[in-house]
Amino acid sequence: MRQDVMKIRNLLKQYAKLKRDLTAFNQVSSPSFDGVSSHSSRNGAESRLINHVDLSYQLKEVEDALNAIDDPQYQFILHDYVIEKHFTRDEACNQLSVSVSKFNYMKNEALHAFAKFYSDLTV
């Protein structure tokens, strides 16, 4: 697999992990502040809050790039096949009624389309 395609796939896999982490974070009780100013750099509640905001921002960038893709087949490939892994490659080929080679071509095109929109947002 080409290096650029691998990089994009890894980013989308990381997105799926970030989404799970953020969901887990949201299920934890909210941090409480005691109102006392702390000059320590080890404020756990503050660090968790900053991490939550950072994760949310990263997720939004990926979601915006995914939503910018107009082609429903590319969206299916990226969301249902690459990110959520709802289908095997053969099942995805059947869903799209394409050969394996055509599917691989479409997958690479979908990844490149995502990369274009994602780089536009992050530049």
C-alpha positions in Angstrom: 0.0 0.0 0.0 1.3 3.4 -0.8 2.7 5.5 2.0 0.2 8.4 1.6 -2.8 6.0 1.6 -1.4 4.3 4.7 -1.1 7.6 6.5 -4.7 8.6 5.7 -6.0 5.2 6.8 -4.1 5.4 10.1 -5.5 8.9 10.7 -9.1 7.5 10.2 -8.3 4.6 12.5 -7.0 7.0 15.1 -10.3 9.0 14.6 -12.3 5.9 15.6 -10.2 5.5 18.7 -10.5 9.2 19.6 -14.2 8.9 19.2 -14.3 5.9 21.6 -12.0 7.7 24.1 -14.2 10.8 24.0 -17.3 8.8 24.6 -15.6 7.1 27.6 -14.5 10.5 28.9 -18.1 11.8 28.6 -19.4 8.9 30.7 -17.0 9.9 33.6 -18.4 12.3 36.1 -17.6 16.0 35.5 -14.5 17.3 37.3 -15.2 19.5 40.3 -13.2 22.6 41.1 -12.8 23.6 44.8 -12.5 27.3 43.9 -9.0 27.5 45.3 -6.4 28.6 42.8 -3.7 26.1 42.2 -0.3 27.0 40.8 0.6 23.4 40.5 1.0 22.1 36.9 -0.5 18.8 38.1 -4.2 19.9 38.3 -5.9 16.7 37.1 -9.3 18.1 36.5 -7.9 20.9 34.4 -5.7 18.5 32.4 -8.7 16.2 31.7 -10.8 19.2 30.6 -8.1 20.4 28.2 -7.7 16.9 26.9 -11.4 16.7 26.3 -11.4 20.0 24.4 -8.5 18.8 22.3 -10.1 15.5 21.5 -13.3 17.2 20.6 -11.5 19.6 18.2 -9.6 16.8 16.5 -12.9 14.8 16.0 -14.6 17.9 14.6 -11.9 18.4 12.0 -12.1 14.8 10.8 -15.9 14.9 10.8 -16.0 18.1 8.8 -13.7 16.6 6.2 -15.8 13.4 6.0 -19.0 15.5 5.7 -17.4 17.5 2.8 -17.2 14.4 0.6 -20.3 14.4 -1.7 -19.9 10.9 -3.1 -22.1 8.5 -1.1 -20.0 5.5 -2.2 -16.8 7.2 -0.8 -18.7 8.0 2.4 -19.7 4.4 2.7 -16.2 3.2 2.1 -14.7 5.7 4.6 -17.3 5.4 7.3 -18.6 1.8 7.2 -15.6 0.0 5.9 -12.5 2.0 7.1 -13.7 3.6 10.3 -16.5 1.5 11.7 -15.4 -1.8 10.1 -19.0 -2.9 9.6 -18.1 -4.9 6.4 -15.3 -7.1 5.2 -13.8 -6.1 1.8 -15.9 -8.8 0.0 -19.1 -7.6 1.7 -18.3 -4.0 0.8 -17.7 -5.0 -2.8 -21.1 -6.7 -2.8 -22.8 -3.6 -1.3 -21.3 -1.4 -4.0 -21.7 -4.1 -6.7 -18.0 -3.7 -7.8 -15.0 -6.0 -8.2 -12.2 -6.1 -5.6 -9.9 -4.2 -7.9 -12.5 -1.5 -8.5 -13.2 -1.4 -4.8 -9.5 -0.9 -4.0 -9.4 1.9 -6.6 -12.5 3.6 -5.1 -11.1 3.2 -1.6 -7.9 4.9 -2.6 -9.8 7.7 -4.3 -12.0 8.1 -1.2 -9.0 8.3 1.0 -7.5 11.0 -1.3 -10.7 12.9 -1.3 -10.7 12.9 2.5 -7.1 13.9 2.6 -7.8 16.9 0.4 -10.7 18.2 2.6 -8.8 17.4 5.8 -5.7 19.3 4.7 -7.8 22.3 3.7 -9.2 22.4 7.2 -5.9 21.9 9.0 -3.8 24.4 7.0 
